[in-house]
Amino acid sequence: RNNEFLVISGMMPAEAALYDGAKCKKKFVFGKVKRNTVTWNPFGRFCVLGGYGNLAGDTDFWDISDQSLMTSTRLECVTQCAYAPDGEH
């Protein structure tokens, strides 16, 4: 997709932000969240921000194309998250 990357940084709750890859400038801030995992859809349109392992499992599903939160849920006892190669599952 576009030349972008997402960073979760700082003490919990940490700041999650989307950056322009060419200029390294913030494009969008997801806010202060208790998340430690970023998973990108293979086509780059969607991403999942999750708090797994030592966190409660709170998970946010984002549409990066319009920077909107599609849904949030809690996935307790999850340690990792991944998209299938088709990008839908």
C-alpha positions, 0 to 999 in steps of 0.5 A, a space after each residue: 500500500 502507501 509508504 506508511 507505518 504505525 508505531 505504539 510508543 511510551 508508557 501504558 497507556 501508550 500512544 499509537 500513531 500512523 506515520 508517513 514513511 517518506 517524511 516520517 511525519 505523523 498522519 494520524 494519532 489513534 490516541 492513548 491505548 493499552 495496546 502492544 500489537 499491530 497487525 496489517 491486512 495484507 493489502 494495507 487497508 485495515 489494521 488491528 491494534 491489540 493488547 495481548 500477552 500481559 494485557 487484557 486483550 482489548 482489540 481495535 479494528 481500523 480502516 486506515 483509508 479513512 482513519 475510522 474505527 470499525 469496531 472494538 472487542 475484547 479477545 481474552 487469553 490471545 497471545 497473537 493475531 494475524 490476517 489470512 493471506 486473502 486479507 478477509 479472515 
